[in-house]
């Protein structure tokens, strides 16, 4: 990563430029930062300001390659297996956004501008993707321990050296974190810090029409299942909501659930008093697309819907976004 970043910084590797503003939302660590909820918040903010938006990602874990339009801003055009779980989730929740997956994100950005006439590109998980220039890099911080104290992969979850923070334009950290950077990282960046929190909105039935409030789930037993980068973040969320996860099953990130997985999970669910399985929204996308899952009707299957809420620095974020479109006015 040091060599690769040096090559981009010194223009030995060239990055493509997009004719519209590009905002990247990414992390220095793998998983657990609330990147997807914050990306959804940002996209809604841009749409509300009257901008047409394209969300571009690699589409990690998808079964396809090349360019795939997941949504054209009107119609959902791909399933989660073809598009990847996160891209599909954003396309389903925000129908007005164009969503494209492509391992060559510069190619996807060109398509979004030329064919879909979008006015701004949001790169989902784009901080380490240097092949496309961006106008603003938003970096999500985990906050549960200082970034400087998190080892590199594979020993820990940090993706690159602390010096990468020099590229950050804005930092976003949980409102509850005291020191999201740590002494070893602070001198690498002067980027301002925005505070946010992840808000549990509701538990939604994966295969039915029902939903339940977080308050109504307090004290209930469940089997928790997830396939995310940092499963401990989901475990902690359930604990804070007062749920008792008698069994906690963690699959690899972006896990593609199979019928065999369901055969192994269903007996676990049956051991809980409430016969309830709880998973993340990202995992529910793949579970819901698995037709075989519908036959397991002896258990209640829920996913926890999460939204991001800015608790400090919202005006700063709005000003930074506005400056991208009106640079000479400031």
N, C-alpha and C positions, 0 to 999 in steps of 0.2 A: 504493500500500500504506500509506503514511503517513496519507493522508486516511481510508482505509477503517478502519484500526486506530483512529484517533482517534474516528471515529464510533461504533465498538463500545465503546471505553473510556469514552466520555461518554454512552452509551446513546441516541444518536440512531438507531442501528441496534440492534434488539433480537435477542437470542439466545434460542432455545428452551431450556427446562430439562427434563431427563430425570428420572424418578422413581428411577432406579438410578444408581450411580456410572458416570461416563464417563472413560475413560483414552484420551488421544490419544498416538499415536506418530507423530512427524513430523520434518521437517528444516528447516533454514534454507537448505539448498542442494538442487539438483536431482540426485538419483541418487548412487550410490556410497558411501552411508553404512552399508549393512547394515540398513536399516530393516525389510525384510521378514523376514529371519532373526530379528531381535530381536522383531518383532511375534509371530512364531510361538513364540518362547521365552516371551514374556509370556502368551500365550494358554494355553500348556501349564501354566505356573505357576498361573494362575487356575483352570484345570480341576482340577489336582491338589489345590488347596485346597478343592475341593468346590463351586465356583461354576459356574453355567451361564453361558456366554459367547456374546455375539454380536459378530462382527467386521463393521464397517460401513465401506464405502469408496464412492468415487464410481464405481469401476469404469472407470477411464480406458482409452480405446481400445476399449470394447465397442461392439457393433453395435446395442444396444438403448437405450431411454431409460425413465425412470420407475423404479419399484420392481421389483427382481428378487431373489427368494430363490434364492441359489446353492446353499445347503445348509440343511436344517432341523435339522441336528444329528444326523441319522440317514442321510439319503439325499442324494446329489449330484443336483441338480435342473436344472443348466444346463451348457452347454459353454463353453469359454474364449472363443469368439467372442461369445457373448451376454453373458458376465459380466465379461470382461476377464481378462488373464493372471494378475495378482497375486491377485485374489479367488479365482479358480479354483484356483490353486496352494495357497492356505491351506485352502480347503474340501477339497481332495483329500488333503492331508497331515494335517489335523486333523479327522477325521470327526465328532467330538463337538461341534464349534463350529458355531453358527448363523452363516451368512455371507450378508449382504445388500448389494447395491449399489444406490445411489440418488444422483442429483445433489443431492437434498434429504435430507441425512443425518438431520435431525431427524425427518422422516417415517419413515425406515427404523428409527430408534431406537424410535419409538412402536410400530411394528409388532413389533419384536423383543420389547418388553416385554409388549405386550397379547396377542399371539397365541402367542409362543414362550416367554413367562414367564422370560426371561433375567434374571440378577441383576447383570450388569455388561456395559457396552458398551466395546469397544475400537475406537477410530477409527483406521483405517489411513490414514496420510498426512493427518492432520487438523490440523496446526499452523496453517496459514493459513485453515482453514475455521472462521470465527468464529460461524456461524449456530447452532451447538449448543454450549451451555455444557459445560465439562468440569471434572472434579474434580482431574485431574492431567494436566499437559502434559509429556510426555517428548520431549526434543529430541535427535536424533541429530546428531553432529558428524562431519565428514569426517575430520579429523585429519591429512591429508597436508600441509596447510598451514593456518596459523591462519585462523579464520573472518574476522577483520578484514581479511585480505589477499586475500580472494576478492571480485572485483567483482560488481556486480549483473548479472542478466540484462539484455540479451543479451551484454554484454561478458564476463561470467563466469557462474558457476553459482548465485550467491546470490539467493534469492527475495525477500527483504525487508530493510529497514534493520536495523542491529544492535540498535536499541532494541526490536525484537520479542522479544529474549531476556528482557525483563522478565516475559513471560508464562510462562516455563519453570519447571517445578517440579523436574525432574531433567534433567541433561545426561548423554548417553552418548557416549563417545568410544573409539576403538580403544586397546587397551593399549599399542600401539607408539608412539603420538603423544606428543610432548613438551609441546606447547602448542597445544591444539585451538582456543583462543579468540583469543589475541593481545591486545596492549595496548589496541587500540581497542575491543574487545568486552567485556573483563573487568568493567568497571565497570557494565555494564548488568544483570548478574545475580549473585545470590549463591547460585544453585541448586547443590546438591552434584553432584559428578561421579562417574558410574559408569563403570568400565572393562570392555570386552568385547573378544573377538576372534572373527573369522569362521573357523570350522573347516571345511575341505574334508573332507567325509565320504567320498564315493565318486563315481566316474564311472558314470553309469547309461546303459545303452543306450536310446535313444529308441524304437526300433521292435522291440527284442528283449527278452529276459529277463535278459540278462547285466549284470554290473557289474564294475568294476575299482577297486582301491585307488589312492589318489593316489601311493603309493610305486611302484606298478607302471607308472605312466605317466611317471615321471621319465626325461628324455632322449628322449622320443618326439616325432616331428614331427606337426603337425596344422594344419588350417585352422580358425581361430577365428572365430566368427560371433556377433554379439550385437546386440540392439536395446534398449539400456538408456540411462538418462540420462547416465551417466558411463562410457563404454566403457573408459577408461584403467584403471579399477579392476579390470575383468575381465582386461585385458592383464597387469596387475601380478600378479594372483593366479596366472595361468598361469606367469608367469616365476618366481615364488617356488616353484612346484611343480616347476620344472625342465623344463617342456615348451617345445618350440620351435614357436612359431606362425609358420610360413613365410608364411602369408597371414592378415591380420587384417581382417575385413570388418565395419564398423560401420553398422548401419541406425539410423533414428530410434527414439527411445524408444517402446516398446509397438508395434513394427512388426508389422503383420499380414502374415505371409509368404504369398507366392503361388507358384503353380507356375512362373511365370517366374523368380522369385528362385531356386528350386531348380535350374532349368535353367542358371542362371549360376553357381551355387555348386558344382555337382557336378564340373565340369572342374577347378576349383581344388583340390578335395579329391584328385582323381586325380593331381595333381602331387606330392603328399607321399609319402614313402616308405612310410608306414603307412596311407595312404588313410583318414585319420581326420578327422572334423569334430567340433569341440567347441564347445558353446554353453552359455548359462546356463540355469538351471532355468526361469526365467520365459519365456525364448524357446522352450524345449523344449515348453512347454504348447501354444503355438500351432503349432509344427512337427508335433507328434504328432497334432493335430486335422486336419491337412491330409492328406487321403487320398492325394493325388497323391504325397506324399513317400515313401510305402511302396514305390513302384516303383524308387526309387533305391537298389538293394541292392548296388551295387558299392563303397560306402563304409561305414565304421563311423560311426554317429552317436551321440554321447554328450552328456549334459549333466552339469555339475558340481553335485552337491548340496552345499549350504552350510548349516551350523547356527551359531547364535550361542552363545557360552559366556561367562558373566560371570567376569571375572578379579579384580574389585575392586568392593565395594559391594553384594554380593548381599543382605546382611542389611538394608541401608538400603532397597533396593527392596522387600523383603518387608514392612518396617515401614511404608513409605508406602502400600503396597497395603492392609495390614491396617487402617491408620488410616481408609481410605475407608469401611470397613464397620463400624468400631467407634470413631467419632470421640470419644466421651465417655470412653473408657478411657485416653486419652493426654493 
